[in-house]
Amino acid sequence: MDMKDFLDMEVIDKEGQSIGKVDTVKFNEDTGTINEIVIKLDKGIFSRAKEIITFNEIKNIKDVVLLNIRVDMDK
């Protein structure tokens, strides 16, 4: 999977809630593994809210990014 495939990929938390889309992926340059992803939270058209998710909080990556945590969209 290319980096461009990750950008704007939908992110779903462990409760099945679509929380936003992938904005940035940060890699470990030595190993090539994902350290964290930055998510543009879907809080409305004028929102710039973002959430940083670590690799350990990611359950699966296929057509969407599935998290093994709940993200509080009200904060």
Legacy VTK file of the C-alpha trace (Angstrom):
# vtk DataFile Version 3.0
C-alpha trace
ASCII
DATASET POLYDATA
POINTS 75 float
0.000 0.000 0.000
1.362 3.409 -0.974
1.398 6.426 1.327
-1.089 8.167 -0.974
-3.559 5.336 -0.268
-3.584 6.322 3.425
-4.318 9.998 2.899
-8.017 10.786 3.288
-8.769 7.181 4.297
-11.822 6.967 6.571
-11.122 6.255 10.262
-13.600 4.337 12.432
-13.291 3.986 16.209
-13.991 0.821 18.207
-17.660 1.747 18.624
-18.173 1.887 14.852
-18.276 5.671 14.752
-16.719 7.322 11.677
-14.521 10.003 13.230
-12.747 11.531 10.248
-10.033 10.956 7.676
-6.272 10.382 7.749
-4.381 13.669 7.388
-0.769 12.608 7.986
1.130 9.365 8.589
4.355 9.514 10.609
6.824 6.677 10.011
9.885 5.383 11.812
12.546 6.152 9.203
14.780 3.279 10.325
12.187 0.490 10.254
9.537 1.895 7.905
6.781 1.146 10.436
3.975 3.544 11.315
4.539 5.509 14.540
1.292 7.454 14.467
-1.399 8.887 12.244
-2.994 12.311 12.463
-6.739 12.349 11.836
-8.785 15.327 10.624
-11.816 14.942 12.865
-15.216 15.261 11.210
-16.642 17.994 13.459
-18.102 20.237 10.782
-17.027 22.193 7.755
-15.111 24.900 9.636
-13.438 22.641 12.195
-9.682 22.142 12.151
-9.732 19.606 14.998
-7.196 16.797 14.756
-6.410 13.697 16.801
-3.084 11.860 17.001
-3.401 8.069 17.051
-0.438 5.847 17.907
0.300 2.575 16.139
-0.854 0.602 19.215
-4.306 2.199 18.930
-4.806 0.909 15.365
-6.629 -2.414 15.092
-6.580 -2.890 11.314
-5.924 -1.059 8.062
-7.720 -2.220 4.900
-10.277 -0.064 3.064
-10.613 1.989 6.257
-8.537 2.459 9.404
-10.136 0.625 12.339
-9.132 1.721 15.821
-9.186 -0.293 19.027
-10.063 2.841 21.044
-13.075 5.138 21.341
-12.515 8.741 20.257
-14.457 11.419 22.145
-15.776 13.751 19.446
-17.187 16.161 22.060
-13.881 17.368 23.429
LINES 1 76
75 0 1 2 3 4 5 6 7 8 9 10 11 12 13 14 15 16 17 18 19 20 21 22 23 24 25 26 27 28 29 30 31 32 33 34 35 36 37 38 39 40 41 42 43 44 45 46 47 48 49 50 51 52 53 54 55 56 57 58 59 60 61 62 63 64 65 66 67 68 69 70 71 72 73 74
